[in-house]
Amino acid sequence: MDERIWLGIGLLGQALFSARFIIQWLYSEKVKRSVVPVAFWYFSLAGGLVLTAYAIYRMDPVFIIGQGAGLVVYFRNLVLIRKHHLKAGDEAPVE
């Protein structure tokens, strides 16, 4: 695959990963307290997946391990949130 395409993939992953902090900040401002909305974890997972793919392409073991470990945390948080909402009888969270 063309190097420019992979550069674009890496930049997309970083943009998704960075957007999670903007989402968290804006949501916290909206509710007037510090919170981590569900969208934070979805953007973490999406950005982490794309960045892991980029890291694998670059064959960077430090980057692969760092992003790969984060994916476990992001996915687990989404599972815990879903279980909590299902137990409470709520719809899946969209906040």
C-alpha positions in Angstrom: 0.0 0.0 0.0 1.2 3.5 -0.8 3.1 5.2 2.1 0.8 8.3 1.9 -2.2 6.1 2.5 -0.7 4.7 5.6 0.3 8.2 6.7 -3.4 9.1 6.3 -4.5 6.1 8.3 -2.1 7.0 11.1 -3.3 10.6 11.1 -6.9 9.5 11.1 -6.2 7.2 14.1 -4.5 10.0 16.0 -7.4 12.4 15.2 -10.0 9.9 16.5 -7.9 9.2 19.6 -7.4 12.9 20.3 -11.1 13.7 19.7 -12.0 11.7 22.8 -10.6 14.4 25.0 -12.5 17.1 23.3 -15.7 15.0 23.6 -15.0 14.5 27.3 -14.3 18.2 27.9 -17.4 19.4 26.0 -19.7 16.9 27.8 -18.3 17.8 31.2 -18.9 21.5 30.4 -22.5 20.6 29.4 -23.3 18.8 32.6 -21.1 21.2 34.8 -19.1 18.4 36.3 -16.2 16.1 35.2 -17.6 13.0 33.6 -16.4 10.4 31.0 -19.2 9.9 28.5 -19.6 6.6 26.6 -18.5 8.3 23.4 -15.0 8.7 25.0 -14.6 4.9 25.1 -15.9 4.5 21.6 -13.4 7.1 20.2 -10.7 5.5 22.3 -11.4 2.1 20.8 -11.7 3.4 17.2 -8.6 5.5 17.5 -6.7 2.7 19.2 -7.7 0.1 16.5 -6.6 2.4 13.7 -3.4 3.4 15.5 -2.6 -0.3 16.2 -3.0 -1.1 12.5 -0.7 1.8 11.7 1.8 0.6 14.3 1.7 -2.9 12.9 2.4 -1.5 9.4 5.3 0.5 10.8 6.5 -2.7 12.7 7.0 -0.6 15.9 6.8 -3.0 18.9 6.6 -0.2 21.4 3.7 1.4 19.7 2.0 -1.9 19.1 2.2 -3.0 22.7 1.1 0.5 24.0 -1.9 0.7 21.7 -2.8 -3.0 22.0 -2.9 -2.9 25.8 -5.1 0.2 25.7 -7.6 -1.7 23.4 -8.2 -4.2 26.2 -9.1 -1.3 28.7 -11.3 0.5 26.2 -13.3 -2.6 25.2 -13.6 -3.7 28.9 -15.0 -0.4 29.9 -17.6 -0.6 27.1 -18.6 -4.1 28.3 -18.9 -2.9 31.9 -21.1 0.1 30.8 -23.3 -2.2 28.7 -23.7 -4.7 31.5 -24.6 -1.9 34.0 -27.3 -0.5 31.7 -28.7 -3.9 30.8 -28.9 -4.8 34.6 -30.7 -1.5 35.2 -33.1 -2.2 32.4 -31.9 0.8 30.4 -31.4 1.1 26.7 -27.8 1.0 25.6 -26.1 4.3 26.6 -25.6 7.0 23.9 -24.4 9.9 26.0 
